[in-house]
Amino acid sequence: MSEMNPLLLLGGLIGTITALLIFAYASVKDKKAAMGFDRNMADGEIVRRLAVYARPYTKQFVLVGVLVLFSIAYDIFSPLIVGYIEEMVVGEFRLEKLFSTVAVYAGVLVFSMVSSYFQAIILQKVGQKIVSDLREDLFTHIESLAHEQLNEIPVGKLVTRVTNDTNAISMMFTSLLANLVKNCFVILGILVAMLMLNYELTLMVLCFVPFIVIFTVIFRKFSRRAYRRVKDRTTDINTYLSENLSGIKITQVFDREQAKMEDFRRRSLELGRAKQEQIFVFGVFRPLVYMLYIGCILCLFYLGGMGYLENQVFLGQTLTGGTIVTFYMYISKFFNPIQNLAEQFNWLQSALASSEKVFSVMDIQPKMVDAPDAIELEEIKGEIEFKDVWFSYIPGEWVLKGVSFHVNPRDTVAFVGSTGSGKTTILSLICRNYEFQKGEILIDGVDIRKIKISCLRRHFGQMLQDVFLFSGTIRSNIVLREENIPDEQIMEICRYVNADHFIQKLDQGLDEPVRERGNNFSAGQRQLLSFARTILHKPSVMILDEATANIDTETELLIQDSLEKMKNIGTMLIVAHRLSTIQHADNIIVLSLGKIVEQGTHQQLLAAHGRYYQLYTLQYHREQIGKSVSE
């Protein structure tokens, strides 16, 4: 009985550790909601959806599977060859037989290495194609979301989904899945080989398997929670960076750098703690599996030493030196995949968590979609009519209340009113950036909900107050939707809108670099480029939302001259606080609290002494005061 004391001691140690882990698992399980451990999508559903992207590359995966078999064969047969060499050295030793056996071992090794090389190459190519397809689908889906939905999702969050999360999924296809399959088959193959070699020692090894399963199940719960926290904190810090780097000038103006730094440091520490938890979970699990491996090796040497050195038997069978050597290698190859599974399981959790976040974005149903019977209009004359239109951003809080008006083709119509009266909302509804709740909006007598969105927006040109320029060149920002447009045609448009004045002064002309958001150009220059970009695409309806705001007087004169020319192109809808820019409009619609209070020409509205008269008089006096101060 005393001979079994070391084994009993080892069993007691493993049992104690297992009991502690089970206790920790039970305590966490009851508090999982409070710990942020939640999943909205089952693993099976995630795998099924990922399989859709992998299906076109089935042949490549089958080839990888064949190559994996060769690697598995090496892991299974190499210990047998080494054990055979051990038996040969102890028994009848012949040098030529040793050379031939070593040559067989080297051949198997080289063949396995070549198979692993081609396996890695194929998986990298296929994995990158799959992730590229997924990333393109995700980006296309984001583009299809309505303005209302895009306003609700932080830009940093979307960037994280398209970049970080898809990179984690890439790891799944490029190496993770193949290694998981390989390790599972290696474990199974080694078990079969050990059973055929010596089933008594195999039973001893299998005594450790239940503990491995228990450790893995417990680790799975903790690692999943840790990975979700890392992903959430990463998204949080990316969102914070996206917002604050874009608004860093405001931070500097108000001397808030230190406060923002403290806020950033707090988020960084939260991400650091999440990653420390992840490392801790992994740092506990792998040593525990290694402990089981060492325990199994000690049992093998103890029992094998008793049987071979003292001529005793174990369960009725005497053990040889070759058997001990073979089992030593088998146990190593049996536990190594299990230890690798720990790391691979970490990556799997990362990939599944990332996949869930990606699919959660792709599952957002666009609120603005084409009707089943939507039509394509080859041309739009520019006749616009609102019939009792009601709209609200928040249910019950109406921004527009029964708005009705008519715009004739090629008319210039201006919308005037105080902030929040609904001017910009009207322009957004015409372009179907938002969906109105009641009423009708007609374009050339056709309900805009029966016109394809892409067709509708293609015939509209929008010039907004905050002009967005992309990184690139002046040419790329003007051309935007078209290709192969001659420079002569681009410059002709620039002259038409008076943008040529400053473009010709630039060293590189149309090839002048445009930095992020066009911050190397003034507000007026960006606005003129916006005019050129719009006119180049020959819109039937032009929309100007505060296009003359925040610009100097000289540039305003250029813009007003451009507006006069642009009136001849098509219907023009203008929102402007500077009433001097809309005096020649065919119709001026005055809004207040979401309702039309009056409309008419500039002279008609002044003669009516109504709301427009009040706004015009107030603005006129302010301008006169401003001139007096400047003089």
C-alpha positions in Angstrom: 0.0 0.0 0.0 2.9 2.3 0.8 4.0 2.0 -2.9 0.7 3.8 -3.9 1.3 6.8 -1.5 2.9 9.0 -4.2 -0.1 8.4 -6.5 -2.6 9.1 -3.7 -0.8 12.3 -2.9 -0.9 13.5 -6.5 -4.6 12.6 -6.8 -5.3 14.5 -3.6 -3.6 17.6 -5.0 -5.4 17.5 -8.3 -8.7 16.8 -6.5 -8.2 19.9 -4.2 -7.5 22.2 -7.1 -10.5 20.9 -9.0 -12.8 21.5 -6.1 -11.5 25.1 -5.8 -12.1 25.7 -9.5 -15.6 24.3 -9.3 -16.4 26.5 -6.4 -15.2 29.6 -8.3 -17.2 28.5 -11.3 -20.4 28.1 -9.3 -20.0 31.5 -7.6 -19.4 33.2 -11.0 -22.3 31.5 -12.6 -24.8 33.0 -10.2 -23.5 36.5 -10.9 -22.9 36.4 -14.6 -25.4 39.1 -15.4 -23.7 41.5 -13.0 -20.3 40.6 -14.4 -21.3 41.6 -18.0 -21.3 38.0 -19.2 -24.0 37.8 -21.8 -24.4 36.5 -25.3 -27.1 37.5 -27.7 -26.1 35.1 -30.4 -25.4 31.4 -30.0 -22.1 30.0 -31.1 -23.8 27.7 -33.6 -25.5 30.6 -35.2 -22.3 32.5 -35.6 -20.5 29.5 -37.1 -23.4 28.9 -39.5 -23.2 32.5 -40.7 -19.4 32.4 -41.1 -19.7 29.2 -43.0 -21.6 31.1 -45.7 -18.4 33.0 -46.5 -16.2 29.9 -46.3 -18.4 27.8 -48.6 -17.0 29.1 -51.9 -13.5 27.9 -50.9 -14.6 24.3 -50.0 -12.0 22.8 -52.4 -9.1 24.7 -50.7 -10.3 23.6 -47.3 -10.5 19.9 -48.4 -6.9 20.2 -49.7 -5.8 21.7 -46.4 -7.6 18.7 -44.6 -5.5 16.3 -46.7 -2.3 18.1 -45.8 -3.3 18.1 -42.1 -3.5 14.3 -42.2 0.2 14.1 -43.1 1.0 16.3 -40.1 -1.2 14.1 -37.9 0.5 11.0 -39.2 3.9 12.4 -38.1 2.6 13.0 -34.6 1.3 9.5 -34.3 4.1 7.5 -35.9 7.2 9.3 -34.8 7.0 8.1 -31.2 6.6 4.5 -32.5 9.8 4.9 -34.5 11.7 6.4 -31.6 10.4 3.5 -29.4 11.5 1.0 -32.0 15.0 2.6 -32.0 15.1 2.3 -28.2 14.2 -1.5 -28.4 16.8 -1.9 -31.2 19.6 -0.3 -29.2 18.9 -2.4 -26.1 18.4 -5.6 -28.1 20.2 -6.7 -31.2 21.9 -3.6 -32.4 22.8 -3.2 -36.1 24.1 0.1 -37.5 22.6 -0.2 -41.0 19.2 -0.9 -39.4 19.6 2.2 -37.2 20.5 4.3 -40.3 17.5 3.1 -42.2 15.1 3.8 -39.3 16.5 7.2 -38.8 16.1 7.9 -42.5 12.5 6.9 -42.3 12.0 9.2 -39.3 13.7 12.1 -41.2 11.6 11.5 -44.3 8.4 11.6 -42.3 9.5 14.8 -40.6 10.4 16.5 -43.9 7.2 15.5 -45.5 5.3 16.8 -42.4 7.1 20.1 -42.6 6.4 20.6 -46.3 2.7 19.8 -45.7 2.6 22.3 -42.9 4.1 25.0 -45.2 1.6 24.5 -48.0 -1.2 24.3 -45.5 -0.2 27.7 -44.0 0.1 29.3 -47.5 -3.4 28.1 -48.6 -5.0 29.1 -45.4 -3.5 32.6 -45.4 -4.8 33.2 -49.0 -8.2 31.7 -48.3 -8.6 33.4 -44.9 -7.7 36.9 -46.3 -10.3 36.4 -49.2 -13.0 35.4 -46.7 -12.3 38.3 -44.4 -12.1 40.7 -47.4 -15.6 39.5 -48.5 -16.9 39.9 -45.0 -15.4 43.4 -44.6 -16.9 44.5 -48.0 -20.3 43.3 -47.0 -20.1 45.0 -43.7 -19.0 48.3 -45.3 -21.7 48.1 -47.9 -24.3 47.4 -45.2 -23.1 50.4 -43.2 -23.5 52.6 -46.3 -27.1 51.4 -46.7 -28.1 52.6 -43.2 -30.3 55.7 -42.9 -29.0 59.0 -41.5 -31.0 58.5 -38.4 -29.3 55.1 -37.7 -25.8 56.4 -38.5 -26.4 59.3 -36.0 -27.1 56.7 -33.3 -23.9 54.7 -33.8 -20.5 56.2 -32.8 -18.1 56.4 -35.7 -15.3 54.8 -33.6 -17.6 51.8 -33.0 -18.1 51.3 -36.8 -14.4 51.6 -37.4 -13.7 49.0 -34.8 -16.2 46.6 -36.4 -14.7 47.0 -39.9 -11.0 46.8 -38.8 -10.3 45.2 -35.4 -13.1 42.7 -35.3 -12.6 41.5 -38.9 -8.9 41.0 -38.1 -9.9 38.7 -35.2 -12.1 36.7 -37.5 -9.2 36.5 -40.0 -7.2 34.6 -37.4 -10.0 32.0 -37.2 -9.7 31.1 -40.9 -6.0 31.5 -41.4 -4.8 29.2 -38.6 -7.2 28.6 -35.8 -9.7 26.2 -37.4 -7.1 24.1 -39.0 -5.1 23.8 -35.8 -8.2 23.0 -33.8 -9.1 20.2 -36.2 -5.5 19.0 -36.3 -5.2 18.9 -32.5 -8.5 17.1 -32.0 -7.5 14.4 -34.5 -4.0 14.2 -33.0 -5.5 13.6 -29.6 -7.8 11.0 -31.0 -5.1 9.3 -33.0 -2.7 9.2 -30.1 -5.3 7.6 -27.9 -5.9 4.9 -30.4 -2.2 4.3 -30.8 -1.7 4.1 -27.1 -4.5 1.6 -26.7 -3.0 -0.6 -29.3 0.4 -0.3 -27.8 -0.5 -0.8 -24.1 -4.0 -0.4 -22.9 -3.0 -0.5 -19.2 -0.9 2.6 -19.4 -3.5 4.2 -21.6 -6.1 3.8 -18.8 -3.7 5.5 -16.5 -3.4 8.5 -18.9 -7.2 8.6 -19.3 -7.6 9.1 -15.6 -6.3 12.6 -16.2 -8.8 13.4 -19.0 -11.9 14.2 -16.8 -9.8 16.8 -15.0 -8.8 18.3 -18.3 -12.4 18.5 -19.4 -13.4 20.1 -16.1 -10.6 22.7 -16.3 -11.5 23.5 -19.9 -15.2 24.0 -19.2 -14.4 26.3 -16.3 -11.8 28.2 -18.4 -14.4 28.6 -21.2 -16.7 30.6 -19.0 -14.0 32.9 -17.6 -12.2 33.5 -20.9 -15.4 34.4 -22.7 -16.2 37.0 -20.1 -12.7 38.4 -20.2 -12.7 38.6 -24.0 -16.0 40.4 -24.1 -14.7 43.0 -21.7 -11.5 43.5 -23.7 -13.6 44.0 -26.9 -16.0 46.4 -25.2 -13.2 48.5 -23.7 -11.4 48.5 -27.1 -14.5 49.8 -28.8 -14.9 52.4 -26.1 -11.4 53.8 -26.4 -11.6 53.8 -30.2 -14.9 55.7 -30.1 -13.3 58.2 -27.6 -10.3 58.7 -29.8 -12.3 59.1 -33.0 -14.5 61.8 -31.4 -11.8 63.7 -29.5 -9.1 63.7 -32.2 -11.7 65.1 -34.6 -12.6 67.9 -32.0 -9.1 68.4 -30.7 -9.1 72.1 -31.8 -12.1 72.8 -29.5 -10.2 71.0 -26.7 -7.2 73.3 -27.2 -9.4 76.5 -27.5 -11.0 75.8 -24.1 -7.8 74.6 -22.5 -9.3 71.2 -21.7 -6.2 69.1 -22.6 -5.6 67.9 -19.1 -9.2 67.0 -18.4 -9.4 65.0 -21.7 -6.1 63.4 -20.8 -7.5 62.2 -17.5 -10.5 60.9 -19.3 -8.4 59.0 -21.8 -6.1 57.7 -19.0 -9.2 56.3 -17.2 -10.4 54.5 -20.4 -6.8 53.2 -21.0 -6.7 51.8 -17.4 -10.0 50.1 -17.9 -8.7 48.5 -21.1 -5.5 47.5 -19.2 -7.5 45.9 -16.4 -9.6 44.0 -18.9 -6.5 42.7 -20.6 -4.9 41.8 -17.3 -8.0 39.7 -16.4 -7.7 38.0 -19.8 -4.0 37.2 -19.2 -4.8 36.0 -15.6 -7.4 33.6 -16.9 -5.0 32.2 -19.4 -2.1 32.2 -17.0 -4.1 30.0 -14.6 -5.4 27.5 -17.1 -2.2 26.6 -19.0 -0.1 25.9 -15.8 -3.0 23.7 -14.6 -2.9 21.7 -17.7 0.9 21.5 -17.5 0.5 20.3 -14.0 -1.6 17.4 -15.2 1.0 16.7 -17.9 3.8 16.5 -15.4 1.6 14.4 -13.1 0.9 12.0 -15.9 4.7 11.7 -16.7 5.5 11.1 -13.1 3.0 8.3 -12.9 4.4 6.8 -16.1 7.9 6.8 -14.8 6.8 5.6 -11.4 4.7 2.7 -12.6 7.0 2.0 -15.6 10.1 2.0 -13.3 8.4 -0.4 -10.9 7.5 -2.7 -13.7 10.6 -2.6 -15.8 13.4 -2.2 -13.2 12.0 -4.4 -10.4 10.5 -6.9 -12.8 7.0 -6.3 -11.6 3.9 -6.1 -13.7 1.2 -3.4 -14.0 -2.3 -4.9 -14.5 -0.8 -8.1 -15.6 1.7 -6.8 -18.2 5.5 -6.2 -17.8 6.6 -2.9 -19.3 9.7 -2.5 -21.5 12.0 0.4 -22.0 10.7 1.0 -25.6 7.2 1.2 -24.3 8.1 3.7 -21.7 9.9 5.9 -24.3 7.0 5.7 -26.7 4.5 6.5 -24.0 6.6 9.4 -22.8 6.5 10.9 -26.3 2.8 10.1 -26.7 1.9 11.8 -23.4 3.9 14.9 -24.5 2.1 14.9 -27.9 -1.2 14.2 -26.1 -0.9 17.2 -23.7 0.7 19.6 -26.0 -2.4 19.9 -28.2 -4.5 20.3 -25.1 -2.2 23.1 -23.9 -2.4 24.6 -27.4 -6.1 24.4 -27.3 -6.1 26.8 -24.4 -4.4 29.5 -26.5 -6.5 28.6 -29.5 -9.6 28.7 -27.4 -8.7 32.2 -26.4 -8.5 33.1 -30.1 -11.7 31.3 -30.8 -13.5 33.3 -28.1 -12.0 36.5 -29.6 -13.2 35.5 -33.1 -16.7 34.5 -31.9 -17.0 37.7 -29.9 -15.9 39.8 -32.8 -18.1 37.9 -35.2 -21.1 38.6 -32.9 -20.3 42.3 -32.9 -19.9 42.3 -36.7 -23.2 40.4 -37.3 -25.0 42.7 -34.8 -24.2 45.6 -37.1 -25.1 43.6 -40.2 -28.4 42.7 -38.5 -29.5 46.3 -38.2 -32.3 46.6 -40.7 -32.0 49.8 -42.8 -34.9 52.1 -42.1 -34.7 53.6 -45.6 -35.2 50.9 -48.3 -36.7 50.9 -51.7 -40.4 49.8 -52.0 -40.9 46.5 -53.9 -42.5 48.4 -56.8 -40.0 51.3 -56.7 -39.3 52.8 -60.1 -36.3 54.4 -61.8 -36.7 57.9 -63.3 -34.5 58.7 -66.3 -34.9 62.4 -65.7 -36.5 64.7 -63.1 -38.0 68.1 -64.2 -37.8 69.4 -60.6 -41.5 69.9 -59.7 -41.8 69.3 -55.9 -44.9 69.2 -53.8 -45.5 68.7 -50.0 -49.0 67.6 -49.0 -49.8 67.8 -45.3 -46.4 66.4 -44.2 -45.8 65.6 -40.6 -42.4 64.5 -39.2 -40.8 63.9 -35.9 -37.3 62.7 -34.9 -38.7 61.6 -31.5 -42.2 60.1 -31.4 -44.7 62.6 -30.3 -42.4 65.6 -30.7 -43.4 67.0 -34.2 -40.8 69.0 -36.1 -43.1 69.5 -39.1 -46.8 69.9 -38.6 -48.9 69.6 -41.7 -46.5 71.4 -44.1 -47.8 71.9 -47.6 -46.2 73.9 -50.5 -45.6 73.6 -54.3 -42.4 74.2 -56.2 -42.5 74.7 -60.0 -39.7 73.3 -62.2 -36.6 75.5 -62.3 -38.0 77.8 -59.5 -35.7 79.1 -56.8 -37.4 78.6 -53.4 -36.0 79.8 -50.1 -36.9 78.6 -46.6 -36.5 81.1 -43.8 -37.1 80.8 -40.1 -35.5 80.7 -36.7 -33.4 77.7 -35.5 -35.5 74.6 -35.0 -38.3 75.8 -37.3 -37.9 72.8 -39.7 -36.0 74.3 -42.6 -33.2 71.7 -42.8 -35.6 68.9 -42.0 -37.7 69.7 -45.2 -34.5 69.4 -47.3 -33.6 66.1 -45.7 -37.0 64.7 -46.3 -36.9 65.6 -50.0 -33.7 63.5 -50.4 -35.2 60.7 -48.2 -32.5 61.0 -45.6 -35.3 60.5 -43.1 -38.8 58.9 -43.5 -41.8 61.2 -42.8 -44.7 59.8 -40.7 -47.7 61.4 -42.4 -48.6 63.1 -45.7 -47.1 62.9 -49.2 -44.0 64.3 -50.9 -44.2 64.3 -54.7 -41.4 64.7 -57.3 -42.8 65.4 -60.8 -46.1 64.0 -59.5 -44.6 60.8 -58.2 -44.5 59.8 -54.5 -40.8 59.8 -53.5 -41.4 56.5 -51.6 -42.1 54.9 -55.0 -38.8 56.1 -56.5 -35.6 54.2 -56.0 -33.4 56.0 -53.4 -30.3 55.8 -55.5 -32.2 57.3 -58.5 -33.7 60.1 -56.4 -30.4 61.1 -54.9 -28.6 60.9 -58.2 -30.7 63.7 -59.5 -30.2 65.9 -56.4 -27.1 68.1 -55.7 -26.6 68.9 -52.0 -24.4 71.8 -50.9 -24.3 72.0 -47.1 -22.9 74.5 -44.6 -20.3 72.0 -43.3 -18.5 70.9 -46.5 -16.8 67.6 -46.2 -13.7 67.1 -48.4 -11.9 63.7 -48.5 -8.2 63.2 -48.4 -6.8 63.3 -51.9 -6.6 66.1 -54.4 -8.9 68.9 -55.6 -9.6 66.9 -58.7 -10.7 63.7 -56.8 -13.0 65.8 -54.6 -14.7 67.5 -57.5 -15.0 64.4 -59.7 -16.0 62.1 -56.8 -18.7 59.9 -58.5 -17.3 59.9 -62.1 -14.1 58.9 -63.8 -12.1 60.0 -66.8 -13.4 63.5 -66.9 -11.0 65.8 -68.8 -9.3 68.6 -66.9 -10.7 71.2 -69.3 -14.3 70.2 -68.4 -13.4 70.3 -64.6 -11.9 73.8 -65.0 -14.8 75.0 -67.0 -17.1 74.1 -64.1 -14.7 75.7 -61.7 -14.8 78.9 -63.7 -18.6 78.7 -63.8 -18.8 78.7 -59.9 -15.8 81.1 -59.5 -13.6 78.4 -57.9 -10.9 78.9 -60.6 -9.8 82.1 -58.8 -8.0 80.3 -56.0 -7.3 77.0 -57.9 -5.1 78.7 -60.4 -3.0 80.3 -57.7 -2.1 76.9 -56.2 1.2 75.4 -57.1 -0.3 72.1 -58.4 -3.7 73.3 -59.5 -6.2 70.5 -59.6 -3.6 68.2 -58.3 -3.1 70.2 -55.1 -3.3 67.8 -52.1 -6.3 68.0 -49.8 -5.6 67.1 -46.2 -8.1 65.4 -43.9 -11.5 67.1 -44.0 -10.0 69.8 -46.3 -8.5 71.7 -43.3 -5.8 73.3 -45.6 -8.5 75.3 -47.3 -10.8 78.1 -46.0 -14.5 77.6 -45.5 -15.3 79.7 -48.6 -12.9 77.7 -50.7 -14.4 74.5 -49.5 -17.8 75.8 -50.4 -16.8 76.7 -53.9 -15.4 73.3 -54.4 -18.7 71.9 -53.2 -20.5 74.0 -55.8 -18.2 72.7 -58.5 -18.6 69.1 -57.3 -22.4 69.5 -57.5 -22.6 71.2 -60.8 -20.3 68.7 -62.5 -22.8 66.0 -62.0 -25.6 68.0 -63.5 -28.4 67.7 -60.9 -32.0 68.4 -61.6 -32.6 69.8 -58.1 -30.0 71.7 -56.1 -30.2 72.0 -52.4 -28.2 74.7 -50.5 -28.3 74.5 -46.7 -26.7 77.6 -45.2 -24.2 77.6 -48.0 -23.2 81.2 -47.3 -22.8 80.9 -43.6 -19.4 81.5 -41.8 -17.7 83.0 -44.9 -16.1 86.3 -45.5 -17.8 89.1 -47.5 -15.5 88.8 -50.6 -16.2 85.0 -50.9 -19.9 85.6 -50.3 -20.0 87.9 -53.3 -18.4 85.1 -55.4 -20.9 82.6 -54.0 -23.9 84.9 -54.8 -22.6 85.3 -58.3 -22.4 81.5 -58.6 -25.9 81.1 -57.2 -27.2 83.4 -59.9 -25.6 81.3 -62.6 -26.8 78.0 -61.0 -30.4 79.1 -61.1 -30.4 78.4 -64.8 -29.5 74.7 -64.2 -32.6 73.5 -62.5 -34.8 73.8 -59.4 -33.0 75.3 -56.4 -34.0 75.0 -52.8 -32.2 77.3 -50.4 -31.9 77.6 -46.6 -30.2 80.8 -45.6 -30.0 83.0 -42.5 -28.5 85.9 -44.6 -31.7 87.2 -46.2 -29.6 89.2 -48.7 -28.8 86.0 -50.6 -32.4 85.1 -51.2 -34.0 88.4 -52.2 -34.3 87.3 -55.9 -35.9 83.9 -55.0 -39.2 83.1 -56.9 -40.8 82.1 -53.6 -39.8 82.5 -49.9 -41.4 80.2 -47.4 -41.3 81.4 -43.8 -41.4 78.7 -41.1 -42.1 78.9 -37.4 -42.3 75.9 -35.0 -42.8 73.4 -37.9 -45.5 75.3 -39.7 -45.6 77.6 -42.7 -46.6 81.1 -41.5 -46.3 83.0 -44.8 -44.8 82.7 -48.2 -44.3 84.9 -51.3 -41.6 87.0 -53.0 -39.2 89.3 -51.1 -41.3 92.4 -51.9 -44.6 90.7 -51.1 -43.4 89.6 -47.7 -41.9 93.0 -46.8 -45.2 94.6 -47.8 -47.1 92.2 -45.6 -45.2 93.4 -42.5 -45.3 89.8 -41.0 -42.6 87.5 -39.7 -40.3 87.8 -42.7 -40.5 91.6 -42.3 -39.4 91.3 -38.6 -36.5 89.0 -39.5 -35.3 91.2 -42.4 -35.5 94.5 -40.4 -33.7 92.9 -37.4 -30.9 91.6 -39.7 -30.7 94.9 -41.6 -30.1 96.8 -38.4 -27.5 94.4 -37.2 -25.6 94.8 -40.5 -25.7 98.6 -40.2 -24.4 98.4 -36.6 -21.6 96.1 -37.8 -20.6 98.5 -40.5 -20.6 101.4 -38.1 -18.4 99.5 -35.7 -15.9 98.5 -38.4 -15.7 102.1 -39.6 
